[in-house]
């Protein structure tokens, strides 16, 4: 399977009155064609800032992408999205790379009809006329499961339910048949029934269209049936990366273990108490010298207080940034060579 997106050493900073916020700290990963990659972590871990940086959507100032490269495309069409011109990146946004934002009510324009907002992308990137764009808009709304799609083109966002508004956002994201779709916590504001409907819809569309997906979420429960691989982020770093089945069966980082232990399970009794991760994420302005998770970690050793581990291979297709082998609860014997 060919690589569609390759991110190398991406760094993003925010320059504030309180100091420099180290939001994303040299992260590297890839996405293959047709693959779904999930990026998970607590609020503030850098997952959303990281993907917004890919498309240069970070507000400047106070934000600034300070390092790295984002290679998108295959063969002769491969370009660094951080180096191309502003006109060229506009051609990529919404066209080659689609995006679904977290809250459709704030993403959709309340004074424009749904038909106008879906058609706008088609007219901009595919240069369709109004009639052709309107016809295609109705087809897209029907594709994402909106009943009586053609009749609803003249409705406004407030006339749709939360789940239907999110379906509209998916239709806009898919309108130009993107090679990559980025979904930034698209089910956060929805109840669990609608969440399931949206994730099932995205899986079906992935199979029909063949696009790759980056799915950003803080909920590991959604990821299990959706993604092929998972990246776990903490304090702007990637702390674990692996195939879904491997990460759920044998998590290798204490933070991942904590996230999984906080999820309710159907195969355990109702009286089982869910564990939470004690403490708080670090101050991204005043980052600790060692591992940023060390103050909250029940496996920490002395080395964790002074050195921040690099991402290393712990098992085939499974990378982790930790000084401790949690499977035996002992410090690692070898010095990591690093894959990040």
Secondary structure, DSSP 8 states (H G I E B T S, - for coil): --EEEEEEEEEEEEEETTEEEEEEEEEEEEEETT-EEEEE-STTSSHHHHHHHHTT-S-TTTEEEEEEEEEESSGGG-EETTTS-HHHHHHHBTTTEEEE-S-HHHHS-TTSBHHHHHHHHHHHHS---HHHHHHHHHHHHHHTT-TTTGGGTT-BGGGS-HHHHHHHHHHHHHTT--SEEEEESTTTTS-HHHHHHHHHHHHHHHHHH--EEEEEES-HHHHTTT-SEEEEEETTEEEEEEEHHHHHHS--SHHHHHHHHTS--TTS-TT-------S----SSS--SS-TTGGG-SS--GGGGT-----EEEETTEEE--SEETTTTEE-SS------
